[in-house]
Amino acid sequence: MTPKLNPFAAAPESMKKWQAASIAIAGSLDPALVHLVEIRASQINGCANCLNMHTVFAREKGETEQRINLLPAWREAPCYSERERAALAWTEALTKLSEGHAQESAYAALKAQFSEEEQVKLTLMINIINGWNRLAVGFGLWIEPEAVKASLKAAAA
């Protein structure tokens, strides 16, 4: 796949701020939960770049193949906690807004499992991954996980 445009080259300052916000928001939540949210939203959005990257990162942090493979069927799979189920339901509700505003049951589950501050942080995380999906799909991006790691390392320096 040939990228249509490299947003990091076209708007470096904006992308640097976007990446910093992404890192800060992801860092405010449980990493395992972040990985599940990133993967599930990316599955829904059909973002190959983000699926490739986030499944690699999740495995590196100890996520199991079973839990990664069962994410599309998380409602039926017994390997997710109630907290994870609430986060996944909220992820789907917000990622699929165009299919209708049916997020009331998802919000009830979210409210039962997360504090108000955590609800905001999780919602920001869902918005961040949906934004990355749209950048990657829209501009035809493919970035190998090793390149992302190098970029993150450079940004932290």
C-alpha positions as CSV (number, residue, x, y, z in Angstrom):
1,M,0.0,0.0,0.0
2,T,1.3,3.4,-0.9
3,P,0.4,6.2,1.5
4,K,-1.6,9.1,0.0
5,L,0.0,11.5,2.4
6,N,2.3,11.4,5.4
7,P,0.6,13.5,8.1
8,F,3.8,13.6,10.2
9,A,5.6,15.3,7.3
10,A,2.7,17.5,6.2
11,A,1.8,18.9,9.7
12,P,4.6,17.9,12.1
13,E,3.7,20.2,14.9
14,S,0.0,19.2,15.0
15,M,1.0,15.5,14.7
16,K,3.5,15.9,17.5
17,K,0.7,17.4,19.8
18,W,-1.7,14.6,18.7
19,Q,0.9,12.0,19.5
20,A,1.6,13.6,22.9
21,A,-2.1,13.7,23.8
22,S,-2.4,10.0,22.7
23,I,0.5,9.0,25.0
24,A,-0.8,11.0,27.9
25,I,-4.3,9.6,27.7
26,A,-3.2,6.0,27.1
27,G,-0.9,6.4,30.1
28,S,-3.7,7.4,32.4
29,L,-5.5,4.0,32.1
30,D,-4.6,0.3,32.7
31,P,-2.4,-0.7,29.8
32,A,-4.2,-4.0,29.3
33,L,-7.5,-2.2,29.0
34,V,-6.1,0.3,26.6
35,H,-4.9,-2.5,24.3
36,L,-8.3,-4.1,24.2
37,V,-10.0,-0.8,23.4
38,E,-7.4,0.0,20.7
39,I,-7.8,-3.4,19.1
40,R,-11.6,-3.5,19.2
41,A,-12.1,0.0,17.8
42,S,-9.6,-0.8,15.1
43,Q,-11.4,-4.0,14.2
44,I,-14.7,-2.1,13.9
45,N,-13.0,0.6,11.8
46,G,-11.2,-1.9,9.6
47,C,-7.8,-0.3,10.3
48,A,-5.1,-2.8,9.3
49,N,-2.3,-0.5,10.3
50,C,-3.6,0.0,13.9
51,L,-4.6,-3.7,14.2
52,N,-1.1,-4.8,13.2
53,M,0.5,-2.3,15.6
54,H,-1.7,-2.7,18.6
55,T,-1.9,-6.5,18.5
56,V,1.9,-6.6,18.4
57,F,2.1,-4.2,21.4
58,A,-0.6,-6.1,23.3
59,R,1.3,-9.4,22.9
60,E,4.5,-7.8,24.0
61,K,2.8,-6.6,27.2
62,G,1.5,-10.2,27.9
63,E,-1.9,-10.2,26.3
64,T,-2.9,-13.7,25.2
65,E,-3.8,-14.9,21.7
66,Q,-7.1,-16.2,23.0
67,R,-8.2,-12.7,24.3
68,I,-7.0,-11.0,21.1
69,N,-8.7,-13.5,18.9
70,L,-12.0,-13.5,20.8
71,L,-12.4,-9.7,20.8
72,P,-15.0,-9.6,18.0
73,A,-17.1,-12.0,20.2
74,W,-16.3,-10.5,23.6
75,R,-19.9,-10.8,24.7
76,E,-19.9,-14.6,24.5
77,A,-16.3,-15.2,25.5
78,P,-15.7,-15.9,29.2
79,C,-12.2,-14.5,29.3
80,Y,-13.0,-10.9,29.9
81,S,-13.8,-9.2,33.3
82,E,-16.9,-7.2,33.9
83,R,-14.8,-4.0,33.8
84,E,-13.3,-5.0,30.4
85,R,-16.8,-5.8,29.1
86,A,-18.1,-2.4,30.2
87,A,-15.1,-0.8,28.4
88,L,-15.7,-2.8,25.2
89,A,-19.4,-2.1,25.2
90,W,-18.6,1.7,25.6
91,T,-16.0,1.4,22.8
92,E,-18.5,-0.2,20.4
93,A,-21.2,2.3,21.3
94,L,-19.0,5.3,20.6
95,T,-17.2,3.9,17.6
96,K,-20.6,3.0,16.0
97,L,-22.4,6.3,16.6
98,S,-23.5,6.4,13.0
99,E,-25.5,3.2,13.5
100,G,-27.8,5.0,16.0
101,H,-27.6,6.4,19.5
102,A,-28.1,3.2,21.5
103,Q,-25.4,3.7,24.1
104,E,-27.7,3.8,27.2
105,S,-27.1,0.2,28.3
106,A,-23.4,0.6,27.5
107,Y,-23.3,3.7,29.7
108,A,-25.0,1.9,32.6
109,A,-22.4,-0.8,32.5
110,L,-19.6,1.8,32.2
111,K,-21.0,3.8,35.2
112,A,-21.1,0.6,37.3
113,Q,-17.4,-0.2,36.6
114,F,-15.6,3.1,36.3
115,S,-15.4,6.3,38.3
116,E,-16.5,9.5,36.6
117,E,-12.8,10.4,36.0
118,E,-12.1,7.0,34.5
119,Q,-15.2,7.3,32.3
120,V,-13.8,10.6,30.9
121,K,-10.3,9.1,30.4
122,L,-11.7,6.0,28.7
123,T,-13.9,8.1,26.4
124,L,-10.9,10.2,25.5
125,M,-9.0,7.0,24.8
126,I,-11.8,5.7,22.5
127,N,-11.7,9.1,20.7
128,I,-7.9,8.9,20.3
129,I,-7.9,5.4,18.7
130,N,-10.8,6.3,16.5
131,G,-8.8,9.4,15.4
132,W,-5.7,7.3,14.7
133,N,-7.9,4.8,12.7
134,R,-9.2,7.7,10.6
135,L,-5.8,9.1,9.9
136,A,-4.4,5.7,9.0
137,V,-7.3,4.6,6.8
138,G,-7.8,8.0,5.3
139,F,-4.2,8.5,4.3
140,G,-3.4,4.8,3.6
141,L,-0.7,4.7,6.3
142,W,1.3,1.6,7.2
143,I,3.8,2.0,9.9
144,E,5.7,-1.0,11.3
145,P,5.5,-1.4,15.1
146,E,9.3,-1.0,15.4
147,A,9.1,2.4,13.7
148,V,6.4,3.5,16.1
149,K,8.5,2.4,19.0
150,A,11.4,4.4,17.7
151,S,9.2,7.4,17.2
152,L,7.8,7.1,20.7
153,K,11.3,6.8,22.1
154,A,12.4,9.9,20.3
155,A,9.4,11.8,21.4
156,A,10.1,10.9,25.1
157,A,13.7,12.1,24.8
